[in-house]
């Protein structure tokens, strides 16, 4: 008989924990569903090859799940997620086994798709932007992508990346200058 009260008490105490765990799973699932595409796109803008993105998105969301209790819901979610993406992308690039895959040229195949010229222009523009982003070091690239591509305010970028606001502004200025110079070099190099 002495075991019944403690069993009953532990059952009562467990109810809030179960409810909290369910709420956390639901919150995590909604964050994942709404932002997995954004995280994958962010990895692309951080220079991660398409073939590596799915695994890294998984790694990022494992870390997000682990740190979910530290998230301040009064702050924007995407800069917080981007900080995870920037760290994971940085770690990925440092791996000794990581090599840039270079594919051979693909023969021209006539396209029946409408607006083929426009599609080529869009592909060229994407390639130009990605090549210019590759010139930036990781720190500048993260600030540049968050601000100029994701339209995140600098104070929020500083909080998300854990840097001083002045540092974020300095990195943004330097990144813009380097990005612009890289685009100019690419355009001048493409002219014959």
Secondary structure in CASP SS format (residue, H / E / C, confidence):
PFRMAT SS
TARGET T0000
AUTHOR 0000-0000-0000
METHOD secondary structure of the structure
MODEL  1
X C 1.00
X H 1.00
X H 1.00
X H 1.00
X H 1.00
X H 1.00
X H 1.00
X H 1.00
X H 1.00
X H 1.00
X H 1.00
X H 1.00
X H 1.00
X H 1.00
X H 1.00
X H 1.00
X H 1.00
X H 1.00
X H 1.00
X H 1.00
X H 1.00
X H 1.00
X H 1.00
X H 1.00
X H 1.00
X H 1.00
X H 1.00
X H 1.00
X H 1.00
X H 1.00
X H 1.00
X H 1.00
X H 1.00
X H 1.00
X H 1.00
X H 1.00
X H 1.00
X H 1.00
X H 1.00
X H 1.00
X H 1.00
X H 1.00
X H 1.00
X H 1.00
X H 1.00
X C 1.00
X C 1.00
X C 1.00
X C 1.00
X H 1.00
X H 1.00
X H 1.00
X H 1.00
X H 1.00
X H 1.00
X H 1.00
X H 1.00
X H 1.00
X H 1.00
X H 1.00
X H 1.00
X H 1.00
X H 1.00
X H 1.00
X H 1.00
X H 1.00
X H 1.00
X H 1.00
X H 1.00
X H 1.00
X C 1.00
X C 1.00
X C 1.00
X C 1.00
X C 1.00
X C 1.00
X H 1.00
X H 1.00
X H 1.00
X H 1.00
X H 1.00
X H 1.00
X H 1.00
X H 1.00
X H 1.00
X H 1.00
X H 1.00
X H 1.00
X H 1.00
X H 1.00
X H 1.00
X H 1.00
X H 1.00
X H 1.00
X C 1.00
X C 1.00
X C 1.00
X C 1.00
X C 1.00
X C 1.00
X C 1.00
X C 1.00
X C 1.00
X C 1.00
X C 1.00
X C 1.00
X C 1.00
X C 1.00
X C 1.00
X C 1.00
X C 1.00
X C 1.00
X C 1.00
X C 1.00
X C 1.00
X H 1.00
X H 1.00
X H 1.00
X H 1.00
X H 1.00
X H 1.00
X H 1.00
X H 1.00
X H 1.00
X H 1.00
X H 1.00
X H 1.00
X H 1.00
X H 1.00
X H 1.00
X H 1.00
X H 1.00
X H 1.00
X H 1.00
X H 1.00
X C 1.00
X C 1.00
X H 1.00
X H 1.00
X H 1.00
X H 1.00
X H 1.00
X H 1.00
X H 1.00
X H 1.00
X H 1.00
X H 1.00
X H 1.00
X H 1.00
X C 1.00
X C 1.00
X C 1.00
X C 1.00
X H 1.00
X H 1.00
X H 1.00
X H 1.00
X H 1.00
X H 1.00
X H 1.00
X H 1.00
X C 1.00
X C 1.00
X C 1.00
X H 1.00
X H 1.00
X H 1.00
X H 1.00
X H 1.00
X H 1.00
X H 1.00
X H 1.00
X H 1.00
X H 1.00
X H 1.00
X H 1.00
X H 1.00
X H 1.00
X H 1.00
X H 1.00
X H 1.00
X H 1.00
X H 1.00
X H 1.00
X H 1.00
X H 1.00
X H 1.00
X H 1.00
X H 1.00
X H 1.00
X C 1.00
X C 1.00
END
